[in-house]
């Protein structure tokens, strides 16, 4: 059997003069002026990139920013170039043409998790697909129409397996997707027409915290709401604080599975209170789903 290798085991003979494609997670939050507000993911990638450069490799970086549905200037990686250059100490040149997009797979991974967990807490954008699958009105909230049958099936499978699948009982809704939107708290079963859900409500926070109190290991992937807007950050902040409390006071193992969860715990100043933080949201989900990770397979065969 081949010995598993890491990037650190690659020497100059392996890398000098070679083009190395690095799929990094540089999906960092930007403010309205396109300035980076949290560079955690960039800094996490720097040691690997520097190692490759020092061994004589020509590094090609790829990443995504946000969830564009096509070519969208606001999601360009260009604002990241100055910070990358500063941290790496070299000029970073940006290619104008990129290919591909990241498609949400969070609903699909739930089926795998049902065989591994006792409690499954759902928040964020995916919950409205589950609400609609149960016949609830969701207003203008985000819904994956092609996943409605799957959502229904997963609810039934959770019941059959004895897994406690928790959805928020109340929601913070907004009249538009904006930091200054008008907002109000409504039952999850009564989201008004022309309003959209952007965070979980206070009752949901209490229910989720009570469930988390019963655990020994917690994996968190994805915020509870649009935490980039202060008005809709309460749910995410509350969960981050609860995980920090459980880690430090009860020894609960808390794993932050990449994605915006990393930015959320950094924003709350609680990153050092978590047991482990992964910067790769999509990769974390695939690992939980039991899928092979191409980068690891390549090292297995090296």
C-alpha positions in Angstrom: 0.0 0.0 0.0 1.3 3.4 -0.9 2.3 5.7 2.0 0.1 8.7 2.4 2.0 11.9 1.6 1.4 15.5 2.6 2.4 18.6 0.7 5.2 19.0 3.2 6.8 15.7 2.1 7.3 17.1 -1.5 10.8 18.2 -2.1 12.5 20.5 -4.6 13.0 17.6 -7.0 9.2 17.1 -7.1 8.3 20.8 -7.5 11.1 22.8 -9.1 9.9 24.2 -12.4 6.5 22.5 -12.1 3.1 24.2 -12.4 1.1 23.4 -9.3 -2.6 24.1 -9.3 -3.9 25.0 -5.8 -7.6 25.2 -5.2 -7.6 27.5 -2.2 -10.6 28.7 -0.2 -10.3 32.5 -0.5 -14.0 33.2 -0.1 -13.5 36.1 2.3 -16.1 38.7 3.3 -15.9 42.1 1.6 -17.5 45.4 2.7 -19.4 47.7 0.4 -16.1 49.3 -0.7 -14.8 45.9 -1.7 -12.3 45.8 1.2 -11.6 42.6 3.0 -13.1 42.5 6.4 -11.7 39.1 7.5 -8.6 37.6 5.8 -8.6 34.3 7.9 -8.9 32.1 4.9 -6.2 33.9 2.9 -3.8 33.7 5.8 -4.6 30.0 6.2 -3.5 29.3 2.6 -0.3 31.3 2.8 2.0 28.6 4.4 1.2 26.1 1.6 1.6 28.6 -1.2 4.9 29.9 0.3 6.2 26.3 0.7 5.5 25.6 -3.0 7.1 28.8 -4.1 10.2 28.2 -2.0 10.6 24.8 -3.7 10.6 26.4 -7.1 7.0 25.7 -8.2 4.9 28.0 -10.3 1.7 28.3 -8.4 -1.7 28.8 -10.0 -4.4 29.7 -7.5 -8.1 29.2 -8.0 -11.0 30.0 -5.7 -14.5 31.3 -5.7 -16.0 34.4 -4.0 -19.6 34.4 -3.0 -22.2 32.5 -5.1 -22.4 34.2 -8.5 -24.7 32.7 -11.1 -22.4 33.8 -13.9 -19.9 36.5 -14.6 -20.6 39.0 -11.8 -18.0 41.8 -11.3 -19.0 42.2 -7.6 -17.7 38.6 -7.0 -14.4 39.1 -8.8 -11.3 37.9 -6.9 -9.5 41.1 -7.9 -9.9 42.8 -4.4 -7.9 39.9 -2.9 -4.8 40.4 -5.0 -3.2 43.2 -2.9 -3.5 41.3 0.3 -2.2 38.1 -1.3 0.8 39.9 -2.7 1.4 41.5 0.7 1.3 38.2 2.6 3.3 36.2 0.1 5.9 38.9 -0.6 5.6 38.4 -4.3 3.6 40.0 -7.1 0.3 38.2 -7.7 -1.1 38.4 -11.3 -4.8 37.8 -11.8 -6.1 35.9 -14.8 -9.3 37.4 -16.2 -11.0 34.2 -17.3 -12.2 31.5 -14.8 -14.3 28.4 -15.3 -16.8 26.8 -13.1 -19.0 27.5 -10.1 -19.7 25.9 -6.7 -23.1 24.5 -6.3 -24.7 24.1 -2.9 -24.6 20.4 -1.7 -25.7 20.9 1.9 -29.1 19.3 1.5 -27.5 16.2 -0.1 -25.1 15.6 2.7 -27.8 15.4 5.3 -28.7 11.8 4.2 -25.2 10.7 5.1 -25.2 12.5 8.4 -28.5 10.8 9.5 -26.5 7.6 10.0 -23.9 9.3 12.2 -25.7 11.8 14.4 -28.3 12.0 17.2 -29.3 15.6 16.6 -29.3 17.5 13.3 -29.9 21.3 13.6 -30.8 23.1 10.4 -30.4 26.9 9.9 -29.5 29.3 7.2 -30.8 29.4 3.6 -31.6 25.7 3.4 -34.4 25.7 5.9 -36.9 27.4 3.6 -36.7 24.4 1.2 -37.7 22.2 4.2 -40.5 24.6 5.1 -41.9 24.7 1.6 -41.7 20.9 1.5 -44.0 20.8 4.5 -46.4 23.2 2.9 -45.4 26.4 4.7 -45.5 29.7 3.0 -42.0 31.1 2.6 -42.6 34.5 1.0 -39.5 35.5 -1.1 -37.1 33.3 0.9 -34.5 31.2 -0.9 -35.9 27.8 -2.0 -34.3 25.0 -4.0 -37.3 23.9 -5.9 -35.6 20.7 -7.2 -34.9 19.6 -3.7 -38.4 19.7 -2.2 -39.0 15.9 -2.6 -35.6 15.2 -1.1 -36.3 17.5 1.8 -39.5 15.6 2.5 -37.7 12.3 2.2 -35.0 13.4 4.7 -37.6 14.5 7.3 -39.1 11.0 7.1 -35.8 9.3 7.2 -34.8 11.3 10.3 -38.0 10.2 12.1 -37.4 6.5 11.0 -33.8 6.6 12.4 -34.7 8.3 15.6 -32.7 11.4 14.7 -33.9 14.7 16.2 -34.1 17.0 13.2 -34.6 20.5 14.4 -35.8 23.4 12.3 -36.2 27.0 13.7 -39.7 27.6 15.1 -39.4 31.3 14.5 -37.7 33.5 11.9 -36.4 37.0 11.5 -37.8 38.2 8.2 -36.9 41.2 6.1 -38.7 43.2 3.4 -35.6 43.2 1.3 -32.1 41.8 1.2 -30.2 44.8 2.7 -28.5 45.7 6.0 -31.1 48.5 6.6 -34.1 46.3 5.7 -37.2 46.5 7.8 -37.4 43.3 10.0 -39.7 41.5 12.3 -39.9 38.1 14.1 -42.6 35.7 12.9 -43.5 32.0 13.4 -41.8 29.7 10.9 -45.3 28.8 9.7 -46.3 32.4 9.0 -43.7 34.0 6.8 -45.5 36.9 5.0 -45.7 37.3 1.3 -43.0 39.5 -0.2 -40.8 39.0 2.9 -37.8 36.8 3.2 -36.2 34.9 6.1 -32.7 36.2 6.9 -32.1 34.8 10.4 -33.4 32.4 13.1 -35.6 33.9 15.9 -35.1 34.0 19.7 -37.2 30.9 20.4 -35.2 28.9 17.9 -32.0 30.0 19.6 -33.3 28.8 22.9 -34.3 25.4 21.4 -31.0 24.9 19.6 -29.0 25.9 22.7 -30.9 23.4 24.8 -30.2 20.7 22.2 -26.5 21.6 22.1 -26.3 21.2 25.9 -26.9 17.5 25.5 -24.0 16.8 23.1 -20.3 15.7 23.3 -19.3 16.4 19.7 -20.6 19.2 17.5 -19.8 19.9 13.8 -21.0 23.3 12.6 -21.1 24.2 8.9 -22.7 27.4 7.8 -24.3 30.4 9.6 -27.8 30.6 10.9 -28.6 33.7 8.9 -27.1 36.6 6.9 -24.6 37.4 9.7 -22.8 39.9 7.4 -25.7 42.2 8.2 -25.7 43.1 11.9 -29.5 43.1 12.1 -29.5 39.4 11.0 -26.4 38.2 12.9 -28.0 37.3 16.3 -28.7 33.7 15.5 -25.2 33.0 14.2 -23.6 34.9 17.1 -25.6 33.0 19.6 -24.6 29.6 18.3 -20.9 30.6 18.1 -21.1 31.8 21.8 -22.8 28.5 22.8 -20.1 26.4 21.1 -17.4 28.4 22.8 -19.1 28.0 26.1 -19.5 24.2 25.7 -15.8 23.8 24.6 -14.3 25.7 27.5 -16.6 24.8 30.3 -17.7 21.2 29.5 -14.9 19.9 27.2 -17.3 19.4 24.3 -15.4 18.8 21.0 -16.4 21.6 18.5 -15.5 21.4 14.9 -16.1 24.4 12.6 -16.5 22.8 9.2 -15.4 25.7 7.0 -17.6 27.9 4.9 -18.9 31.1 6.4 -18.8 29.5 9.9 -15.1 30.4 10.1 -15.8 34.0 9.4 -18.6 34.0 11.9 -16.5 32.7 14.8 -13.6 35.0 13.8 -16.1 37.9 13.7 -17.3 37.0 17.2 -13.7 36.7 18.5 -14.2 33.1 19.5 -12.0 31.2 17.0 -9.5 30.3 19.7 -12.3 28.8 21.8 -13.2 26.1 19.2 -11.5 22.6 19.2 -10.8 22.6 15.4 -11.4 25.0 12.5 -11.4 23.9 8.8 -11.3 26.6 6.2 -12.7 24.3 3.4 -16.5 24.4 3.6 -17.2 22.3 0.5 -14.4 19.9 1.2 -15.7 19.4 4.8 -19.2 18.6 3.5 -17.8 16.1 1.0 -15.7 14.4 3.8 -18.8 14.2 6.0 -20.7 12.7 3.1 -18.0 10.0 2.7 -16.9 11.2 -0.7 -13.2 10.8 -1.7 -11.2 14.0 -1.6 -9.1 14.4 -4.8 -6.2 16.1 -3.1 -5.9 13.3 -0.5 -6.3 10.6 -3.2 -3.4 12.2 -5.2 -1.2 12.1 -2.1 -2.2 8.4 -1.5 -1.0 7.5 -5.0 2.2 9.6 -4.9 
